Amino acid sequence: MKIVYMGTPDFAIPSLEALLTKHNVLGVVTAADKPAGRGHHLQSSPIKLFAQNHNIPVFQPKNLKSTQFYTRLKKLNADIFVVVAFRMLPEVIWSMPKYGTLNLHASLLPKYRGAAPIQRAIMNGENETGLTVFKLNHHIDTGDILIQSKMKIGPDETGGELHDRMMNKGGELLLKSLDLIQQNELVYIPQNDSDKSDAPKLFREDCEIQWTRTVDEVYNHIRALIPYPCAWSSYKGQSFKICKCRKHPENSVDAAGTFVFKNKQMLVACLDGHIEILEIQPNGKRIMSASEFINGLKL
């Protein structure tokens, strides 16, 4: 099939690689280059760099509704558009190709609609999630489902680890979807809104640790946000991110939020036990072990 692919981050690369093995990718649409680093040099998206290395034409429209962008896409005469980790498209774009536009989403829709489905699922203590390929429509993550694949979430799996597993499985699911479309064997299943849940974008306040919750809830919150953006807290006015931890579920006499330092260990009391901080990143500093951080405190 003739495809136009739309995506931006690393998550979108394996899916594009998979499509290239069986289909004709006519072009890649991605975000505009953005200033980055101390020198504010323009930085290209991972997908743009991949596309350039494979001699695929790249489009970086500032306005997805512009006549110029619409005309350029129309001339490609693609059979289908495929979206993986990109922005919301206007109807004039997603309705253009013969087979419409497919989107790969990192949850079992209608659960966890939104920008942070991987992190939100782990934060909520889910032990199962998955990938969904669905057809775009007017509203975010609400289109008819083509195919889904369930995935277990490990009890200690981080958001980054689950992200990478999903990233590497997405292409396989997209290829199956395109095969079914070509064979005219695809059944579109409407989403059941009674089962829906949201996964809104994460902001700094969402990442702050609430130590008054249970050990399991705090642990899930922390591991969901590793390695980025990381859960954070503060000690004596100094904020820090937690990059690695483990649970101590034994009942505690310490009040929730109490920091306990013993034998170079750094523990924080929760509602029903402690979280031991193993790796920490104080604000503006490098990642370090808890023992290094304790030495710096000069307790």
N, C-alpha and C positions, 0 to 999 in steps of 0.2 A: 504493500500500500504506500501511497505518497503521503508523507506526514510532515506537518510543521510542529516542532517541539517547543514547549514553553516552560522555562524553569530558571532558577538562579543559583541555589546553594549546592554544596557537595552532595546533598541527599539526592539530587536530580541526576547525577552523573551515571551511576550504574544502570538506571532505566534507559537513558539515552544510548549507552553502550549496547544494551540488549536489543533495542529497536534496530540499531545499525546492522545487526547480524542477519536480519530477515527483510528489512523494509528500506524504502528510499526516503531518507530524511532530507527534505528540500531546504529547510532553514531552521534556525533556532532563534527564538525570541527571549530576551532576557533583560534584566535591569540595566539602567545606564551606569556607566563607570562612576565611582564615588571617591571623594578624597579620603585618604586613610593615612595613619601614621603621623609622626611628628612633622614630616615635611608636607603633609596633605597632598601627596602625589595621587593621581587618579589610579584607582584599583579596579580591575575587571572582575566580574563574577566568575566563580569556578566553571560554570557552564559555558561562558563565553570563551574562556581559555581552552576548554576541551574542544569546543566546536572549531575554533581556529586551528588547533592541532590536527583536526580531521577534515580540514578544508570545507567546512559547512558554513554557508552564508549566515551572518549574524544580524539580527535586527534589535535595536535598542530604542524603541519609541518612548518619548517622554509622555505623550498623550495617546492612550490606546484608542481613543475615538477620532483621532485625526484622519482626514481624508487621504493624506499621503500614505499613512500606514495601512489603511484599509485597502487602498489600490494596490500596494506592493504585495500584500497577502493574497489578494484576489488573483493576481497574475500568476501566482505559484500553482493555482488550481489543485490544491491538496485534497485528498480524499477525507482526511480526518486531522484534527488537531489533538495533541496530547499534552496535558498540563501536569507538571510535578513540582510542587513548591513554588508557585508563582502568585501573582496578584489576581484580584478579581477582574474578570473580563466583561466588557459590555456585550449585550446581546448581538449587536451587529457583527461582532467578531466570533463569538462562540457558536453562532448559528450558521456561519458561512459555509463550512465544508459539507459535503454530501452526507457524511456519517456523523456530523456534529463534532463535539469536543469531549474527550475523555479526561477525567481527573483521577489521579492516584492519591488517596488520602490515608493517613497513618492511624486509622482506627476502624472498628467495625461499625460503620454508620448504621443507624442514626446516632449512635453513641459518640460523644466527644467531637461534635462539630466545632470547628474553629482552628485557631492558629497554633495551639499548643497541645495537641492530642496525646503525644507520647508522655510528656511530663505530667499532664493532668491525670492520666490513667494510673501512673505509678503513685502519684501523690494521694490518690483516693484508695490505694491499697488493692487495685485490681490485680488478679492473677492471670487474666487473659485479655488479649486485645487482638489486633490484626490489621490487615490492609484491605482497602475497598477501592475498586475501580467503578466509577459512576459517571453518568452523563451530565454535563453541566446544564443548569437552567438559571432562572432569574435570581435565586437565593443561594447563599453560601452553603455548600455541602448538603444540599437537599435533593439533588437529582436522583433519577432512577438508578438502581444498582445493577451493574453488569455481573460482577464476580467479587467474591471475598475469600480471604485466606486467614484462618485463625492462627494465633501465635500465643504460646504461654509466656508469661512474665516470670522470670526467676525471682525467688524471695529476696535476693541480694542484688539483683540486676539494676544497674544505673540507667538513667535516661540516655546517656551517651551510648551504652552498650546495646540497648534496645533500638535506638536510632540506627546504629550501624547494621544490625540484623535486618531491620525493615528496609533499609536502603539497598541492601544486596538482594532482597527478595522481590522488590517492587517490579523490576524488569521482567521477571518470570511471569508475574501476574498480568502485566500489560500485554505481553506476547500472547498469552492464552486468550485474553479479551479480543485482540485483533484477529486471531485465528477463528474465533467463534463468529465474529462479524463477517469475515470473508466467507465462511461456510454457511452463513445465514441461519445459524443455530442458536443465536443469542436470545435469551428471554430477559426483558427488562423488568426489574422488580421495584415497585414504588416503596419509598421508605415509610415506615410506620412511626409517625410523629409521637405516638404515646410512649415510645421507647427512647426518645431523644434525650441527649444531655449535651452540655456545652463545654468547650475547651478554649476559653478566651485567652488572648495574648497575655504573656507574663510581664508584670511590671515589678519594680523594685519592692514595693510593699507586699506583693504576693510571695516573695522569696524570703521574707523575714521569718525566723523560726519562732513559733509559739511554744515555749517550754512547758506550758500548763496542759499540753495535750499528752496522750499516752506515748510510751516509748515507740511502739509500732508506728503511730501516726507521725511522730517527729522523724523517725528513721526513714519512712517512706518519702516524706517531704524532702529530706536531705539528698537521698540517693536519686530521686527524680530529677534533681537540678544539677547533677554532676555529669559532665565537667563544665557545663555552662547553662545558666548564668551563675549557678551555685547559690545555695541557701546561705543566709548571713545572720549574724547576731552581733552582740557587743559585750565587752568586758571592761568595766571601769572607764567607759566613754570611748573605748577604742573598738571600732567595728572590724569585723573579719568575716571571711567566707570559709565554709567548711568544705574541704575537698575530699575527705575520706573519714569514715567513722565506723563504729560498730555498736551493737546494742548490748546493754547490761540490764536485762529485764527483772532482776531481783528487786523486791520491794525496798523502798528507801525511806529513811526518816528525814532526808533533806527536803526542804521546800522546793517546789518546782522553780527552775531558773537558777538554783544555787550552783555555783562553780566549785568543784572539788578537785584539789591538786594533791596527788599522793604518788610517791615512787615514780616521778616523772610522767605520771598519767594525768590527763586533763579530762575530767568528766563533768557533765552538766545534768542535774536532776530534772526528770520529767514527772508526770503525774504518778507513774507506777514503776519507776526505775531510773536508769541513767543512760545517757549517750556518751560514749568515749570518743573524743575527737582525736583522730590519728594524724591528719594533715590539715593545715590551716593556712590561710593567706590573709594576713593583716592588711588593712587598707593601704594601698600604695606600695606594698612590699611583695616579695616573691613568695611562692608556696614553700612552706617549711613543715617539718615534723612538729608534733605537739611538744616534744621535749625541747626542741630548739626555741619554740615560743615561750615555754616556761622559763628557760634560762634567761631569755631577754627580759622577763618580768622581774627577775631577781627577787623571787619570793623568799 
